Amino acid sequence: MTELQNPAPAAARTPARRRRSRLQVHRRRSRLQVHRRRSRLPVHRRLHPAWLVAATGFVALIGAAGFRSVPSVLIDPLHREFGWSHATIGTAVSLNVLLYGLISPFAAALMDRFGIRRVVAVALVLIAAGSGLTVFMTQPWQLLATWGLLVGLGVGSMSMPFVATITGRWFVRNRGLVTGVMTAGGATGQLVFLPLVSALAQAHGWRTPSLVVAGTALAVVPLVLLFIRDYPSDIGETAYGAEPGSGVGVRVRVTGGASRALSVLSAVSWKPQFWLLAGGFAICGASTNGLVGTHFVSAAHDHGMPPTTAASLLATVGVFDVAGTIASGWLTDRLDSRWLLVGYYSLRGLSLMILPMLFSPHTQPSMWVFIVFYGLDWIATVPPTVALCRKFFGDDGPIAFGWVFASHQIGAALAATGAGVIRDTRGSYDLAWFLAGGLCLVAALMSGAIRGRITTGSPVDGAVVA
């Protein structure tokens, strides 16, 4: 009744209400648009500590790679000063690369037992001691003790299983890519040290670069102690990219120490995937560290190329190795690792077969093509091999990869000695290149034959959540 008696005020209130309603809708739309714009802006978050651990590991691997790059440059200076044969020097290099592989599974187990920081710090000290003590040697057995034993123990304690351990504990997302980047640390060490070592050896003799490498290895020790942590859970973090509730990166209490490496070997040796991976990786070692890494400079010098030029070419391999290994890690996150290995080994084998025709006193364009290609393929095999070990052997993957890597170094040791013997008996390295090329094609066939079921967890006793 009141509304009928007073229609005007109601009519007057209606437009006001409509204006207020439109104003509220406009404000809501404005807030929504602001929210949408903000959501598209980059979110600035603190750097996950996994990246700091990986970066420190990368630097440590550079330090370890420094002295491993020395033998290929110093073979001829040692031969001239002491009169030792190529085979004798090659034997010391063989012991180094053999220990580099054989120690690695035990080092991976010791990292589980005592922690990454302690093992890596001790390893760097051994490298520094071995490289520094070489300046006093006068007999071949001293070369074996320093180059072979001490440095072999040191670099073997922080070889590729060190990479597998860090990426397995600290990363879920981008694990393959980070594996590639860290593996490239060895190539970066080669890139940094090879020209320096060659120049210092030419200008001041072989003892000066040995001391430089020793000092560099020691300089990395404080970085390892300050920045590397054993597990994300130690600092209240989760592995990078891990789902909530994931067990990746959670500290585990490990018993057995180095004996666990033997237990893992006993378990995985019953699986054909292990032997296919180990056989292929042995050929990988023979065709890289054992042959090219050790004898390329000497072989080029046989054809009239100055040692410094040959060393620079080998360092260029390191440049492209960085790009190739990182790209391989990226591909490993996206493609079947088996077929990546088939491609890598096949192309490597073909390139080695044509290498003897490329040597000359001067660097020709065809040699540059080989250097670029071989650099891209040098250790591109590591990320897919690490991924396959984790796929087939679960939590024991880093230690299993340590044994696979041991086969890599056995192949490298045999090639380092064998190529030296071929050079001494035939006066040329040509047969060594052809044999290595054929073996790479065999490795491609072995990689294509890998089949099997995925494994999760650890089949070996001795690892429980802390």
C-alpha positions as a Markdown table, in Angstrom:
| # | Residue | x | y | z |
|---|---|---|---|---|
| 1 | Met | 0.0 | 0.0 | 0.0 |
| 2 | Thr | 2.9 | 2.3 | 0.8 |
| 3 | Glu | 4.6 | 1.7 | -2.5 |
| 4 | Leu | 1.4 | 2.6 | -4.3 |
| 5 | Gln | 1.1 | 5.8 | -2.4 |
| 6 | Asn | 4.8 | 6.8 | -2.9 |
| 7 | Pro | 5.8 | 5.7 | -6.4 |
| 8 | Ala | 8.3 | 8.5 | -7.1 |
| 9 | Pro | 10.9 | 7.8 | -4.5 |
| 10 | Ala | 11.0 | 4.1 | -5.6 |
| 11 | Ala | 11.5 | 5.2 | -9.2 |
| 12 | Ala | 14.2 | 7.6 | -8.1 |
| 13 | Arg | 16.0 | 4.8 | -6.2 |
| 14 | Thr | 16.0 | 2.4 | -9.1 |
| 15 | Pro | 18.6 | 4.3 | -11.3 |
| 16 | Ala | 20.8 | 4.7 | -8.3 |
| 17 | Arg | 20.8 | 1.0 | -7.6 |
| 18 | Arg | 21.5 | 0.3 | -11.3 |
| 19 | Arg | 24.5 | 2.6 | -11.2 |
| 20 | Arg | 25.9 | 1.0 | -8.1 |
| 21 | Ser | 25.4 | -2.4 | -9.6 |
| 22 | Arg | 27.2 | -1.4 | -12.8 |
| 23 | Leu | 30.0 | 0.1 | -10.7 |
| 24 | Gln | 30.4 | -3.1 | -8.7 |
| 25 | Val | 30.6 | -5.2 | -11.9 |
| 26 | His | 33.2 | -2.9 | -13.3 |
| 27 | Arg | 35.3 | -3.1 | -10.2 |
| 28 | Arg | 35.1 | -6.9 | -10.2 |
| 29 | Arg | 36.1 | -7.0 | -13.9 |
| 30 | Ser | 39.0 | -4.6 | -13.2 |
| 31 | Arg | 40.3 | -6.8 | -10.3 |
| 32 | Leu | 40.0 | -9.9 | -12.5 |
| 33 | Gln | 42.0 | -8.2 | -15.3 |
| 34 | Val | 44.7 | -7.2 | -12.9 |
| 35 | His | 44.9 | -10.7 | -11.5 |
| 36 | Arg | 45.2 | -12.1 | -15.0 |
| 37 | Arg | 48.0 | -9.7 | -15.9 |
| 38 | Arg | 49.8 | -10.5 | -12.7 |
| 39 | Ser | 49.5 | -14.2 | -13.3 |
| 40 | Arg | 51.3 | -13.8 | -16.6 |
| 41 | Leu | 54.2 | -11.9 | -15.0 |
| 42 | Pro | 57.3 | -14.0 | -14.1 |
| 43 | Val | 57.3 | -15.2 | -10.5 |
| 44 | His | 60.6 | -14.5 | -8.8 |
| 45 | Arg | 61.5 | -17.4 | -6.6 |
| 46 | Arg | 64.7 | -18.2 | -4.8 |
| 47 | Leu | 67.1 | -20.5 | -6.6 |
| 48 | His | 66.6 | -24.1 | -5.6 |
| 49 | Pro | 69.8 | -25.4 | -3.8 |
| 50 | Ala | 69.9 | -28.3 | -6.2 |
| 51 | Trp | 71.4 | -25.9 | -8.8 |
| 52 | Leu | 74.1 | -24.7 | -6.4 |
| 53 | Val | 75.1 | -28.3 | -5.7 |
| 54 | Ala | 75.2 | -29.2 | -9.4 |
| 55 | Ala | 77.2 | -26.1 | -10.2 |
| 56 | Thr | 79.8 | -26.9 | -7.5 |
| 57 | Gly | 80.0 | -30.5 | -8.8 |
| 58 | Phe | 80.6 | -29.1 | -12.3 |
| 59 | Val | 83.5 | -27.1 | -11.0 |
| 60 | Ala | 84.9 | -30.1 | -9.1 |
| 61 | Leu | 84.7 | -32.2 | -12.3 |
| 62 | Ile | 86.7 | -29.5 | -14.1 |
| 63 | Gly | 89.4 | -29.8 | -11.5 |
| 64 | Ala | 89.5 | -33.6 | -11.9 |
| 65 | Ala | 89.6 | -33.4 | -15.7 |
| 66 | Gly | 92.6 | -31.2 | -15.6 |
| 67 | Phe | 95.2 | -33.8 | -14.8 |
| 68 | Arg | 93.5 | -36.4 | -17.0 |
| 69 | Ser | 94.2 | -34.1 | -20.0 |
| 70 | Val | 97.9 | -34.0 | -19.2 |
| 71 | Pro | 99.1 | -37.4 | -20.4 |
| 72 | Ser | 98.2 | -36.9 | -24.1 |
| 73 | Val | 100.3 | -33.7 | -24.2 |
| 74 | Leu | 103.3 | -35.0 | -22.1 |
| 75 | Ile | 103.9 | -38.3 | -23.8 |
| 76 | Asp | 106.5 | -36.9 | -26.2 |
| 77 | Pro | 108.3 | -34.6 | -23.6 |
| 78 | Leu | 108.6 | -37.6 | -21.2 |
| 79 | His | 109.9 | -39.8 | -24.1 |
| 80 | Arg | 112.5 | -37.2 | -25.0 |
| 81 | Glu | 113.7 | -36.5 | -21.4 |
| 82 | Phe | 113.7 | -40.1 | -20.0 |
| 83 | Gly | 113.8 | -42.2 | -23.1 |
| 84 | Trp | 110.8 | -44.2 | -22.0 |
| 85 | Ser | 108.9 | -45.9 | -24.8 |
| 86 | His | 105.4 | -45.0 | -25.8 |
| 87 | Ala | 104.3 | -48.4 | -24.5 |
| 88 | Thr | 105.9 | -47.7 | -21.1 |
| 89 | Ile | 104.2 | -44.3 | -20.8 |
| 90 | Gly | 101.0 | -45.8 | -22.1 |
| 91 | Thr | 101.0 | -48.4 | -19.4 |
| 92 | Ala | 101.0 | -45.6 | -16.7 |
| 93 | Val | 98.1 | -44.0 | -18.5 |
| 94 | Ser | 96.4 | -47.3 | -18.7 |
| 95 | Leu | 96.7 | -47.8 | -14.9 |
| 96 | Asn | 95.2 | -44.3 | -14.5 |
| 97 | Val | 92.2 | -44.9 | -16.7 |
| 98 | Leu | 91.7 | -48.4 | -15.3 |
| 99 | Leu | 91.5 | -47.1 | -11.7 |
| 100 | Tyr | 89.4 | -44.2 | -12.9 |
| 101 | Gly | 86.8 | -46.9 | -13.8 |
| 102 | Leu | 87.3 | -49.6 | -11.2 |
| 103 | Ile | 87.3 | -47.2 | -8.2 |
| 104 | Ser | 84.1 | -45.5 | -9.3 |
| 105 | Pro | 81.5 | -48.1 | -8.1 |
| 106 | Phe | 83.2 | -48.3 | -4.7 |
| 107 | Ala | 83.3 | -44.5 | -4.6 |
| 108 | Ala | 79.5 | -44.4 | -5.4 |
| 109 | Ala | 78.9 | -46.8 | -2.5 |
| 110 | Leu | 81.2 | -44.7 | -0.2 |
| 111 | Met | 79.2 | -41.6 | -1.1 |
| 112 | Asp | 76.1 | -43.4 | 0.1 |
| 113 | Arg | 77.9 | -44.4 | 3.3 |
| 114 | Phe | 80.0 | -41.4 | 4.2 |
| 115 | Gly | 78.6 | -38.6 | 2.1 |
| 116 | Ile | 79.5 | -36.8 | -1.2 |
| 117 | Arg | 81.4 | -34.0 | 0.4 |
| 118 | Arg | 84.0 | -36.1 | 2.2 |
| 119 | Val | 84.6 | -38.5 | -0.7 |
| 120 | Val | 85.1 | -35.7 | -3.3 |
| 121 | Ala | 87.3 | -33.6 | -1.0 |
| 122 | Val | 89.6 | -36.5 | -0.4 |
| 123 | Ala | 89.6 | -37.3 | -4.1 |
| 124 | Leu | 90.8 | -33.8 | -5.1 |
| 125 | Val | 93.6 | -34.0 | -2.5 |
| 126 | Leu | 94.8 | -37.3 | -4.1 |
| 127 | Ile | 94.8 | -35.7 | -7.5 |
| 128 | Ala | 96.8 | -32.8 | -6.3 |
| 129 | Ala | 99.3 | -35.0 | -4.5 |
| 130 | Gly | 99.7 | -37.3 | -7.6 |
| 131 | Ser | 100.2 | -34.4 | -10.0 |
| 132 | Gly | 102.5 | -32.5 | -7.7 |
| 133 | Leu | 104.8 | -35.5 | -6.9 |
| 134 | Thr | 105.4 | -36.2 | -10.6 |
| 135 | Val | 108.0 | -33.4 | -10.7 |
| 136 | Phe | 110.3 | -35.6 | -8.6 |
| 137 | Met | 110.1 | -38.8 | -10.6 |
| 138 | Thr | 113.1 | -40.3 | -12.4 |
| 139 | Gln | 112.0 | -43.9 | -12.8 |
| 140 | Pro | 109.1 | -45.6 | -14.7 |
| 141 | Trp | 107.7 | -47.1 | -11.5 |
| 142 | Gln | 107.3 | -43.5 | -10.1 |
| 143 | Leu | 105.3 | -42.6 | -13.1 |
| 144 | Leu | 103.0 | -45.6 | -12.4 |
| 145 | Ala | 102.7 | -44.6 | -8.7 |
| 146 | Thr | 101.8 | -40.9 | -9.4 |
| 147 | Trp | 100.1 | -40.7 | -12.8 |
| 148 | Gly | 98.8 | -44.2 | -12.5 |
| 149 | Leu | 97.9 | -44.9 | -8.8 |
| 150 | Leu | 97.3 | -41.6 | -6.9 |
| 151 | Val | 95.7 | -39.7 | -9.7 |
| 152 | Gly | 93.8 | -42.8 | -10.8 |
| 153 | Leu | 92.3 | -43.2 | -7.3 |
| 154 | Gly | 91.4 | -39.5 | -7.1 |
| 155 | Val | 89.7 | -39.1 | -10.5 |
| 156 | Gly | 88.0 | -42.5 | -10.1 |
| 157 | Ser | 86.4 | -41.3 | -6.9 |
| 158 | Met | 84.7 | -38.5 | -8.6 |
| 159 | Ser | 84.0 | -39.8 | -12.1 |
| 160 | Met | 80.7 | -40.3 | -13.8 |
| 161 | Pro | 78.9 | -42.1 | -10.9 |
| 162 | Phe | 79.5 | -38.9 | -9.0 |
| 163 | Val | 77.3 | -37.2 | -11.6 |
| 164 | Ala | 74.7 | -40.0 | -11.4 |
| 165 | Thr | 74.6 | -39.7 | -7.6 |
| 166 | Ile | 74.0 | -35.9 | -7.5 |
| 167 | Thr | 71.4 | -36.0 | -10.3 |
| 168 | Gly | 69.6 | -39.0 | -8.8 |
| 169 | Arg | 69.3 | -37.3 | -5.3 |
| 170 | Trp | 68.8 | -33.7 | -6.2 |
| 171 | Phe | 66.8 | -33.7 | -9.5 |
| 172 | Val | 63.6 | -35.2 | -10.9 |
| 173 | Arg | 62.8 | -32.5 | -13.4 |
| 174 | Asn | 65.5 | -31.9 | -16.0 |
| 175 | Arg | 67.6 | -34.9 | -14.7 |
| 176 | Gly | 68.9 | -35.8 | -18.1 |
| 177 | Leu | 69.8 | -32.2 | -19.0 |
| 178 | Val | 71.7 | -31.7 | -15.7 |
| 179 | Thr | 73.5 | -35.0 | -16.3 |
| 180 | Gly | 74.6 | -33.7 | -19.6 |
| 181 | Val | 75.7 | -30.4 | -18.2 |
| 182 | Met | 77.7 | -31.9 | -15.4 |
| 183 | Thr | 79.2 | -34.5 | -17.7 |
| 184 | Ala | 80.3 | -31.6 | -19.8 |
| 185 | Gly | 82.4 | -30.5 | -16.9 |
| 186 | Gly | 85.1 | -33.0 | -17.9 |
| 187 | Ala | 85.1 | -31.6 | -21.4 |
| 188 | Thr | 85.4 | -28.1 | -20.0 |
| 189 | Gly | 88.4 | -29.1 | -18.0 |
| 190 | Gln | 89.9 | -30.5 | -21.1 |
| 191 | Leu | 89.1 | -27.3 | -23.0 |
| 192 | Val | 90.7 | -25.1 | -20.2 |
| 193 | Phe | 93.8 | -27.2 | -19.5 |
| 194 | Leu | 94.9 | -28.7 | -22.8 |
| 195 | Pro | 96.1 | -25.5 | -24.5 |
| 196 | Leu | 97.5 | -24.3 | -21.2 |
| 197 | Val | 99.4 | -27.5 | -20.4 |
| 198 | Ser | 100.8 | -27.7 | -24.0 |
| 199 | Ala | 102.0 | -24.1 | -23.9 |
| 200 | Leu | 103.5 | -24.4 | -20.5 |
| 201 | Ala | 105.2 | -27.7 | -21.4 |
| 202 | Gln | 106.7 | -26.1 | -24.6 |
| 203 | Ala | 107.9 | -23.0 | -22.7 |
| 204 | His | 108.9 | -24.3 | -19.3 |
| 205 | Gly | 109.0 | -28.1 | -19.5 |
| 206 | Trp | 106.5 | -30.7 | -18.4 |
| 207 | Arg | 106.9 | -30.1 | -14.6 |
| 208 | Thr | 105.3 | -26.6 | -14.6 |
| 209 | Pro | 101.9 | -27.7 | -15.9 |
| 210 | Ser | 101.9 | -30.6 | -13.4 |
| 211 | Leu | 102.2 | -28.1 | -10.5 |
| 212 | Val | 99.5 | -25.8 | -12.0 |
| 213 | Val | 97.0 | -28.7 | -12.2 |
| 214 | Ala | 97.9 | -29.7 | -8.6 |
| 215 | Gly | 97.1 | -26.2 | -7.4 |
| 216 | Thr | 93.9 | -26.0 | -9.3 |
| 217 | Ala | 92.6 | -29.3 | -7.8 |
| 218 | Leu | 93.4 | -28.0 | -4.3 |
| 219 | Ala | 91.6 | -24.7 | -4.9 |
| 220 | Val | 88.4 | -26.6 | -5.6 |
| 221 | Val | 88.4 | -28.4 | -2.2 |
| 222 | Pro | 87.0 | -25.4 | -0.1 |
| 223 | Leu | 84.1 | -25.0 | -2.6 |
| 224 | Val | 83.1 | -28.6 | -2.2 |
| 225 | Leu | 83.1 | -28.4 | 1.6 |
| 226 | Leu | 81.1 | -25.2 | 1.6 |
| 227 | Phe | 78.4 | -25.8 | -1.0 |
| 228 | Ile | 77.8 | -29.5 | -1.6 |
| 229 | Arg | 75.2 | -31.3 | 0.6 |
| 230 | Asp | 74.5 | -35.0 | 0.6 |
| 231 | Tyr | 70.7 | -35.0 | 0.4 |
| 232 | Pro | 68.0 | -32.3 | 0.0 |
| 233 | Ser | 66.3 | -33.5 | 3.1 |
| 234 | Asp | 69.5 | -32.5 | 5.1 |
| 235 | Ile | 68.5 | -28.8 | 4.6 |
| 236 | Gly | 64.7 | -29.3 | 4.7 |
| 237 | Glu | 64.3 | -29.3 | 0.9 |
| 238 | Thr | 62.9 | -31.8 | -1.6 |
| 239 | Ala | 64.5 | -32.8 | -4.9 |
| 240 | Tyr | 64.0 | -30.3 | -7.7 |
| 241 | Gly | 60.7 | -31.2 | -9.4 |
| 242 | Ala | 59.8 | -33.9 | -7.0 |
| 243 | Glu | 56.1 | -34.5 | -6.3 |
| 244 | Pro | 54.8 | -34.0 | -2.7 |
| 245 | Gly | 55.5 | -37.1 | -0.7 |
| 246 | Ser | 58.2 | -38.4 | -3.1 |
| 247 | Gly | 61.1 | -40.3 | -1.6 |
| 248 | Val | 63.6 | -38.8 | -4.0 |
| 249 | Gly | 66.2 | -36.8 | -2.1 |
| 250 | Val | 65.3 | -38.2 | 1.4 |
| 251 | Arg | 68.3 | -39.2 | 3.4 |
| 252 | Val | 68.8 | -43.0 | 3.7 |
| 253 | Arg | 70.9 | -44.8 | 6.2 |
| 254 | Val | 73.3 | -47.1 | 4.3 |
| 255 | Thr | 75.3 | -49.9 | 5.8 |
| 256 | Gly | 78.1 | -52.0 | 4.3 |
| 257 | Gly | 80.1 | -49.2 | 2.7 |
| 258 | Ala | 82.2 | -50.3 | -0.2 |
| 259 | Ser | 81.0 | -53.9 | 0.2 |
| 260 | Arg | 77.6 | -52.7 | -1.1 |
| 261 | Ala | 79.2 | -52.1 | -4.5 |
| 262 | Leu | 80.0 | -55.8 | -4.7 |
| 263 | Ser | 76.4 | -56.7 | -3.7 |
| 264 | Val | 75.0 | -54.5 | -6.4 |
| 265 | Leu | 77.4 | -56.1 | -8.9 |
| 266 | Ser | 76.2 | -59.5 | -7.9 |
| 267 | Ala | 72.6 | -58.5 | -8.3 |
| 268 | Val | 72.8 | -56.8 | -11.7 |
| 269 | Ser | 75.3 | -59.2 | -13.3 |
| 270 | Trp | 72.3 | -61.6 | -13.8 |
| 271 | Lys | 70.6 | -59.1 | -16.1 |
| 272 | Pro | 71.5 | -59.1 | -19.8 |
| 273 | Gln | 70.9 | -55.3 | -19.9 |
| 274 | Phe | 73.9 | -54.8 | -17.7 |
| 275 | Trp | 76.3 | -56.7 | -20.0 |
| 276 | Leu | 75.0 | -55.0 | -23.1 |
| 277 | Leu | 75.5 | -51.6 | -21.5 |
| 278 | Ala | 78.9 | -52.5 | -20.1 |
| 279 | Gly | 80.1 | -54.0 | -23.4 |
| 280 | Gly | 79.0 | -50.9 | -25.3 |
| 281 | Phe | 80.5 | -48.5 | -22.8 |
| 282 | Ala | 83.8 | -50.5 | -22.9 |
| 283 | Ile | 84.0 | -49.7 | -26.6 |
| 284 | Cys | 83.1 | -46.1 | -25.8 |
| 285 | Gly | 86.1 | -45.8 | -23.5 |
| 286 | Ala | 88.4 | -47.5 | -26.0 |
| 287 | Ser | 87.4 | -45.1 | -28.8 |
| 288 | Thr | 87.6 | -41.9 | -26.7 |
| 289 | Asn | 89.9 | -41.7 | -23.6 |
| 290 | Gly | 92.0 | -44.7 | -24.5 |
| 291 | Leu | 92.7 | -43.9 | -28.1 |
| 292 | Val | 91.9 | -40.4 | -29.2 |
| 293 | Gly | 92.4 | -38.8 | -25.8 |
| 294 | Thr | 95.7 | -40.4 | -25.2 |
| 295 | His | 97.3 | -40.8 | -28.7 |
| 296 | Phe | 95.7 | -38.2 | -31.0 |
| 297 | Val | 98.5 | -35.6 | -30.3 |
| 298 | Ser | 101.2 | -38.1 | -30.8 |
| 299 | Ala | 99.6 | -39.5 | -34.0 |
| 300 | Ala | 99.2 | -36.0 | -35.5 |
| 301 | His | 102.8 | -35.2 | -34.6 |
| 302 | Asp | 103.8 | -38.4 | -36.6 |
| 303 | His | 102.3 | -36.7 | -39.7 |
| 304 | Gly | 104.3 | -33.5 | -39.1 |
| 305 | Met | 101.7 | -31.5 | -37.1 |
| 306 | Pro | 103.2 | -29.4 | -34.3 |
| 307 | Pro | 102.2 | -30.7 | -30.8 |
| 308 | Thr | 100.6 | -27.4 | -29.8 |
| 309 | Thr | 98.4 | -27.4 | -32.9 |
| 310 | Ala | 97.3 | -31.0 | -32.3 |
| 311 | Ala | 96.6 | -30.1 | -28.6 |
| 312 | Ser | 94.5 | -27.2 | -29.7 |
| 313 | Leu | 92.5 | -29.5 | -32.0 |
| 314 | Leu | 91.9 | -31.9 | -29.1 |
| 315 | Ala | 90.9 | -28.9 | -26.9 |
| 316 | Thr | 88.4 | -28.0 | -29.7 |
| 317 | Val | 86.9 | -31.4 | -29.3 |
| 318 | Gly | 86.2 | -30.3 | -25.7 |
| 319 | Val | 84.4 | -27.2 | -26.9 |
| 320 | Phe | 81.9 | -29.1 | -29.0 |
| 321 | Asp | 81.8 | -31.9 | -26.4 |
| 322 | Val | 80.1 | -29.4 | -24.0 |
| 323 | Ala | 77.4 | -28.7 | -26.6 |
| 324 | Gly | 77.0 | -32.3 | -27.6 |
| 325 | Thr | 76.7 | -33.7 | -24.1 |
| 326 | Ile | 74.2 | -31.0 | -23.0 |
| 327 | Ala | 72.2 | -31.6 | -26.1 |
| 328 | Ser | 72.3 | -35.4 | -25.5 |
| 329 | Gly | 71.0 | -34.8 | -21.9 |
| 330 | Trp | 68.1 | -32.7 | -23.4 |
| 331 | Leu | 67.3 | -35.5 | -25.9 |
| 332 | Thr | 67.5 | -38.1 | -23.1 |
| 333 | Asp | 64.6 | -36.4 | -21.3 |
| 334 | Arg | 62.5 | -36.8 | -24.5 |
| 335 | Leu | 63.6 | -39.8 | -26.6 |
| 336 | Asp | 64.4 | -43.5 | -26.2 |
| 337 | Ser | 67.9 | -43.7 | -24.8 |
| 338 | Arg | 68.7 | -47.0 | -26.6 |
| 339 | Trp | 68.3 | -45.4 | -30.1 |
| 340 | Leu | 70.3 | -42.4 | -29.1 |
| 341 | Leu | 73.2 | -44.8 | -28.3 |
| 342 | Val | 72.7 | -46.6 | -31.6 |
| 343 | Gly | 73.1 | -43.3 | -33.5 |
| 344 | Tyr | 76.1 | -42.1 | -31.4 |
| 345 | Tyr | 78.1 | -45.3 | -31.8 |
| 346 | Ser | 77.4 | -45.8 | -35.5 |
| 347 | Leu | 78.5 | -42.3 | -36.4 |
| 348 | Arg | 81.5 | -42.4 | -34.2 |
| 349 | Gly | 82.7 | -45.7 | -35.8 |
| 350 | Leu | 82.4 | -44.3 | -39.3 |
| 351 | Ser | 84.3 | -41.1 | -38.4 |
| 352 | Leu | 87.2 | -43.1 | -36.9 |
| 353 | Met | 87.6 | -45.2 | -40.0 |
| 354 | Ile | 88.3 | -42.1 | -42.1 |
| 355 | Leu | 90.5 | -40.3 | -39.6 |
| 356 | Pro | 93.9 | -41.8 | -40.9 |
| 357 | Met | 93.3 | -40.1 | -44.2 |
| 358 | Leu | 92.8 | -36.7 | -42.6 |
| 359 | Phe | 96.2 | -36.3 | -40.8 |
| 360 | Ser | 98.7 | -33.8 | -42.4 |
| 361 | Pro | 101.3 | -31.3 | -41.3 |
| 362 | His | 98.6 | -28.5 | -41.6 |
| 363 | Thr | 95.1 | -28.5 | -40.4 |
| 364 | Gln | 92.8 | -29.1 | -43.4 |
| 365 | Pro | 89.0 | -28.3 | -43.5 |
| 366 | Ser | 88.3 | -32.0 | -43.5 |
| 367 | Met | 90.1 | -32.4 | -40.1 |
| 368 | Trp | 88.0 | -29.5 | -38.7 |
| 369 | Val | 84.9 | -31.4 | -39.8 |
| 370 | Phe | 86.1 | -34.5 | -37.9 |
| 371 | Ile | 87.0 | -32.4 | -34.8 |
| 372 | Val | 83.6 | -30.8 | -34.7 |
| 373 | Phe | 81.7 | -34.0 | -35.2 |
| 374 | Tyr | 83.8 | -36.1 | -32.8 |
| 375 | Gly | 83.5 | -33.4 | -30.2 |
| 376 | Leu | 79.7 | -33.4 | -30.4 |
| 377 | Asp | 79.8 | -37.2 | -30.0 |
| 378 | Trp | 82.6 | -37.5 | -27.5 |
| 379 | Ile | 80.7 | -38.4 | -24.3 |
| 380 | Ala | 77.2 | -37.9 | -25.6 |
| 381 | Thr | 76.7 | -41.5 | -24.6 |
| 382 | Val | 76.8 | -40.7 | -20.9 |
| 383 | Pro | 73.3 | -39.2 | -20.3 |
| 384 | Pro | 71.4 | -42.1 | -22.1 |
| 385 | Thr | 73.5 | -44.7 | -20.4 |
| 386 | Val | 72.9 | -43.2 | -16.9 |
| 387 | Ala | 69.1 | -43.1 | -17.7 |
| 388 | Leu | 69.1 | -46.7 | -18.8 |
| 389 | Cys | 70.9 | -47.8 | -15.6 |
| 390 | Arg | 68.3 | -46.0 | -13.5 |
| 391 | Lys | 65.5 | -47.4 | -15.6 |
| 392 | Phe | 66.7 | -51.0 | -15.3 |
| 393 | Phe | 68.4 | -51.0 | -11.9 |
| 394 | Gly | 66.3 | -48.6 | -9.8 |
| 395 | Asp | 67.9 | -47.0 | -6.8 |
| 396 | Asp | 71.0 | -49.0 | -7.4 |
| 397 | Gly | 71.4 | -47.2 | -10.7 |
| 398 | Pro | 74.3 | -45.0 | -9.6 |
| 399 | Ile | 76.4 | -47.9 | -8.3 |
| 400 | Ala | 75.4 | -50.1 | -11.3 |
| 401 | Phe | 76.5 | -47.3 | -13.6 |
| 402 | Gly | 79.7 | -47.2 | -11.6 |
| 403 | Trp | 80.4 | -50.8 | -12.8 |
| 404 | Val | 79.3 | -49.9 | -16.3 |
| 405 | Phe | 81.7 | -47.0 | -16.2 |
| 406 | Ala | 84.4 | -49.4 | -14.9 |
| 407 | Ser | 84.0 | -51.3 | -18.2 |
| 408 | His | 84.4 | -48.0 | -20.0 |
| 409 | Gln | 87.8 | -47.5 | -18.4 |
| 410 | Ile | 88.9 | -51.1 | -18.9 |
| 411 | Gly | 88.3 | -50.5 | -22.6 |
| 412 | Ala | 90.1 | -47.2 | -22.4 |
| 413 | Ala | 93.1 | -48.9 | -20.6 |
| 414 | Leu | 93.3 | -51.7 | -23.2 |
| 415 | Ala | 93.2 | -49.1 | -26.0 |
| 416 | Ala | 95.8 | -46.8 | -24.5 |
| 417 | Thr | 98.3 | -49.7 | -24.2 |
| 418 | Gly | 97.3 | -51.5 | -27.4 |
| 419 | Ala | 97.6 | -48.3 | -29.5 |
| 420 | Gly | 101.0 | -47.7 | -28.0 |
| 421 | Val | 102.1 | -51.2 | -28.9 |
| 422 | Ile | 100.7 | -50.8 | -32.4 |
| 423 | Arg | 102.6 | -47.6 | -32.8 |
| 424 | Asp | 105.9 | -49.1 | -31.5 |
| 425 | Thr | 105.6 | -52.3 | -33.7 |
| 426 | Arg | 104.2 | -50.9 | -36.9 |
| 427 | Gly | 105.4 | -47.3 | -36.8 |
| 428 | Ser | 101.9 | -46.0 | -37.3 |
| 429 | Tyr | 98.5 | -45.7 | -35.5 |
| 430 | Asp | 96.4 | -46.5 | -38.6 |
| 431 | Leu | 95.4 | -50.0 | -37.5 |
| 432 | Ala | 94.3 | -48.7 | -34.1 |
| 433 | Trp | 91.8 | -46.3 | -35.8 |
| 434 | Phe | 90.3 | -48.9 | -38.0 |
| 435 | Leu | 89.9 | -51.4 | -35.2 |
| 436 | Ala | 88.2 | -48.8 | -33.0 |
| 437 | Gly | 85.8 | -47.8 | -35.8 |
| 438 | Gly | 84.7 | -51.4 | -36.3 |
| 439 | Leu | 84.2 | -51.9 | -32.5 |
| 440 | Cys | 81.9 | -48.8 | -32.4 |
| 441 | Leu | 79.6 | -50.4 | -35.0 |
| 442 | Val | 79.5 | -53.5 | -32.7 |
| 443 | Ala | 78.5 | -51.2 | -29.8 |
| 444 | Ala | 75.7 | -49.8 | -31.8 |
| 445 | Leu | 74.3 | -53.3 | -32.4 |
| 446 | Met | 74.6 | -54.1 | -28.7 |
| 447 | Ser | 72.7 | -50.9 | -27.7 |
| 448 | Gly | 69.9 | -51.7 | -30.1 |
| 449 | Ala | 69.5 | -55.2 | -28.5 |
| 450 | Ile | 68.7 | -53.8 | -25.0 |
| 451 | Arg | 65.3 | -54.9 | -23.8 |
| 452 | Gly | 63.7 | -55.4 | -20.4 |
| 453 | Arg | 61.4 | -54.3 | -17.6 |
| 454 | Ile | 61.6 | -51.2 | -15.5 |
| 455 | Thr | 62.9 | -51.6 | -12.0 |
| 456 | Thr | 61.9 | -49.3 | -9.0 |
| 457 | Gly | 63.5 | -49.3 | -5.6 |
| 458 | Ser | 66.6 | -51.1 | -4.6 |
| 459 | Pro | 66.8 | -54.9 | -4.7 |
| 460 | Val | 70.0 | -54.9 | -2.6 |
| 461 | Asp | 69.8 | -54.8 | 1.2 |
| 462 | Gly | 71.6 | -52.1 | 3.1 |
| 463 | Ala | 69.7 | -48.9 | 2.3 |
| 464 | Val | 66.8 | -47.7 | 4.5 |
| 465 | Val | 65.1 | -44.4 | 5.1 |
| 466 | Ala | 66.9 | -42.6 | 7.9 |
